[in-house]
């Protein structure tokens, strides 16, 4: 049985482990954190395509037990006037419906499901080196542990060490916006639960209300990147003050929502991996944010990572060797995820105007027409990917 090492136990890495295990491989996940609390405070949305990928891994129940569904999107202008109200994704299907979730809770739940299925999980394993040989690959960790396998999958995120072994000159690029996340139970409610409200004003803003009345919100602020020192030593009160001043330039409820928030505000810089970055070398491949991180403007990061997991496992299952499998995986995935990098970056930099219906462009992403057969577990990937060319 092929032994596969997965580096990184976030959404991309754990979903990949679930997919590889389902495909019959011996897989172990090596996670740098000692627990599952990575990004516990931030939230994300899983779109219908991501939920479809989870369904192929028999893992829908893992996330439908968390967060809350989003059936529709409301778009407001800078005065609070409604521009559009549209259904989100496959809103009529409870399994494929968009969901709003806290990232840390998703990580913990997916990891628990992986362990329940008998997948090996090594915490506190911080990678320091990869040695890719002709017939095996070795991972070395900071605490002296060593793991050897037939293949190594790098799902170690934006600052991936695995990527540095494949493409040492590639660095994440600032995409033009600082991004803030927060929560409040004291804000005026902009919309009933089950909807997300997007404000297209001076500052891009979005919010959704949970069934128990907590408002989740984010703001994307164009301008210089937040200094590394500021991110290393968070200043939530100052961030809140700065955001409220910016949001007051418009006449929407956004400023009041942020003003009512606690000091648990998070901030990060929107970053992306340049298109054309090499993904593979020998027995090593990178996936998820390690390979194709995009700014959060399209809200597709986690969903694209879940698609990666399914397509990669099918490629390794359906092709005779890793060279062929990695090549087909890249052929299937690169046009779609790099389109997402481009569009999301253009939205963040203000060089592309969102569609009337929301954040994403009106044109379809590459692969949308053929996504169902591409992800369908029992369908051979070669035929599905051929049809997508």
ChimeraX attribute file (.defattr): number of C-alpha atoms within 10 A of each C-alpha:
attribute: neighborCount
match mode: 1-to-1
recipient: residues
	/A:1	8
	/A:2	11
	/A:3	16
	/A:4	24
	/A:5	25
	/A:6	29
	/A:7	30
	/A:8	27
	/A:9	30
	/A:10	29
	/A:11	26
	/A:12	29
	/A:13	31
	/A:14	32
	/A:15	28
	/A:16	30
	/A:17	32
	/A:18	27
	/A:19	29
	/A:20	26
	/A:21	20
	/A:22	19
	/A:23	18
	/A:24	12
	/A:25	18
	/A:26	19
	/A:27	25
	/A:28	25
	/A:29	26
	/A:30	27
	/A:31	24
	/A:32	20
	/A:33	16
	/A:34	12
	/A:35	11
	/A:36	21
	/A:37	15
	/A:38	17
	/A:39	14
	/A:40	14
	/A:41	16
	/A:42	22
	/A:43	20
	/A:44	22
	/A:45	21
	/A:46	24
	/A:47	23
	/A:48	21
	/A:49	23
	/A:50	24
	/A:51	26
	/A:52	25
	/A:53	30
	/A:54	26
	/A:55	18
	/A:56	17
	/A:57	23
	/A:58	13
	/A:59	20
	/A:60	17
	/A:61	13
	/A:62	17
	/A:63	21
	/A:64	19
	/A:65	10
	/A:66	15
	/A:67	19
	/A:68	22
	/A:69	24
	/A:70	24
	/A:71	21
	/A:72	19
	/A:73	23
	/A:74	22
	/A:75	21
	/A:76	21
	/A:77	17
	/A:78	18
	/A:79	14
	/A:80	16
	/A:81	12
	/A:82	14
	/A:83	15
	/A:84	14
	/A:85	17
	/A:86	14
	/A:87	15
	/A:88	20
	/A:89	17
	/A:90	18
	/A:91	16
	/A:92	11
	/A:93	11
	/A:94	14
	/A:95	19
	/A:96	23
	/A:97	25
	/A:98	27
	/A:99	23
	/A:100	24
	/A:101	21
	/A:102	17
	/A:103	22
	/A:104	19
	/A:105	21
	/A:106	23
	/A:107	23
	/A:108	21
	/A:109	21
	/A:110	23
	/A:111	26
	/A:112	16
	/A:113	17
	/A:114	22
	/A:115	14
	/A:116	10
	/A:117	12
	/A:118	13
	/A:119	20
	/A:120	17
	/A:121	21
	/A:122	17
	/A:123	16
	/A:124	15
	/A:125	23
	/A:126	23
	/A:127	23
	/A:128	13
	/A:129	16
	/A:130	21
	/A:131	14
	/A:132	20
	/A:133	12
	/A:134	8
	/A:135	10
	/A:136	17
	/A:137	20
	/A:138	18
	/A:139	23
	/A:140	17
	/A:141	17
	/A:142	13
	/A:143	11
	/A:144	10
	/A:145	11
	/A:146	14
	/A:147	13
	/A:148	17
	/A:149	20
	/A:150	20
	/A:151	21
	/A:152	28
	/A:153	22
	/A:154	26
	/A:155	32
	/A:156	28
	/A:157	24
	/A:158	19
	/A:159	14
	/A:160	20
	/A:161	21
	/A:162	28
	/A:163	28
	/A:164	15
	/A:165	16
	/A:166	19
	/A:167	15
	/A:168	11
	/A:169	9
	/A:170	13
	/A:171	17
	/A:172	17
	/A:173	15
	/A:174	19
	/A:175	26
	/A:176	22
	/A:177	27
	/A:178	21
	/A:179	22
	/A:180	22
	/A:181	22
	/A:182	24
	/A:183	26
	/A:184	21
	/A:185	17
	/A:186	16
	/A:187	19
	/A:188	13
	/A:189	17
	/A:190	18
	/A:191	15
	/A:192	13
	/A:193	20
	/A:194	18
	/A:195	25
	/A:196	25
	/A:197	23
	/A:198	26
	/A:199	28
	/A:200	21
	/A:201	18
	/A:202	16
	/A:203	19
	/A:204	21
	/A:205	22
	/A:206	21
	/A:207	24
	/A:208	26
	/A:209	25
	/A:210	20
	/A:211	13
	/A:212	9
	/A:213	15
	/A:214	16
	/A:215	24
	/A:216	25
	/A:217	25
	/A:218	24
	/A:219	23
	/A:220	24
	/A:221	22
	/A:222	18
	/A:223	11
	/A:224	12
	/A:225	17
	/A:226	15
	/A:227	10
	/A:228	10
	/A:229	8
	/A:230	11
	/A:231	13
	/A:232	8
	/A:233	8
	/A:234	15
	/A:235	15
	/A:236	18
	/A:237	15
	/A:238	12
	/A:239	16
	/A:240	23
	/A:241	13
	/A:242	11
	/A:243	20
	/A:244	18
	/A:245	12
	/A:246	14
	/A:247	25
	/A:248	15
	/A:249	14
	/A:250	19
	/A:251	14
	/A:252	20
	/A:253	17
	/A:254	30
	/A:255	21
	/A:256	16
	/A:257	24
	/A:258	27
	/A:259	18
	/A:260	16
	/A:261	21
	/A:262	15
	/A:263	16
	/A:264	16
	/A:265	23
	/A:266	20
	/A:267	21
	/A:268	17
	/A:269	23
	/A:270	27
	/A:271	23
	/A:272	24
	/A:273	23
	/A:274	18
	/A:275	17
	/A:276	10
	/A:277	17
	/A:278	16
	/A:279	21
	/A:280	23
	/A:281	15
	/A:282	17
	/A:283	22
	/A:284	28
	/A:285	24
	/A:286	24
	/A:287	27
	/A:288	28
	/A:289	22
	/A:290	26
	/A:291	30
	/A:292	26
	/A:293	29
	/A:294	33
	/A:295	30
	/A:296	25
	/A:297	25
	/A:298	19
	/A:299	18
	/A:300	24
	/A:301	26
	/A:302	23
	/A:303	23
	/A:304	25
	/A:305	27
	/A:306	28
	/A:307	26
	/A:308	27
	/A:309	26
	/A:310	26
	/A:311	26
	/A:312	25
	/A:313	24
	/A:314	26
	/A:315	25
	/A:316	22
	/A:317	19
	/A:318	16
	/A:319	17
	/A:320	10
	/A:321	11
	/A:322	18
	/A:323	16
	/A:324	14
	/A:325	22
	/A:326	22
	/A:327	14
	/A:328	20
	/A:329	21
	/A:330	20
	/A:331	15
	/A:332	25
	/A:333	19
	/A:334	18
	/A:335	15
	/A:336	16
	/A:337	26
	/A:338	22
	/A:339	16
	/A:340	26
	/A:341	25
	/A:342	17
	/A:343	23
	/A:344	27
	/A:345	25
	/A:346	18
	/A:347	22
	/A:348	27
	/A:349	17
	/A:350	13
	/A:351	10
	/A:352	15
	/A:353	14
	/A:354	19
	/A:355	11
	/A:356	14
	/A:357	18
	/A:358	23
	/A:359	21
	/A:360	21
	/A:361	17
	/A:362	11
	/A:363	7
	/A:364	11
	/A:365	16
	/A:366	19
	/A:367	18
	/A:368	12
	/A:369	11
	/A:370	14
	/A:371	17
	/A:372	15
	/A:373	17
	/A:374	27
	/A:375	25
	/A:376	19
	/A:377	20
	/A:378	10
	/A:379	14
	/A:380	17
	/A:381	27
	/A:382	18
	/A:383	11
	/A:384	18
	/A:385	21
	/A:386	12
	/A:387	12
	/A:388	17
	/A:389	11
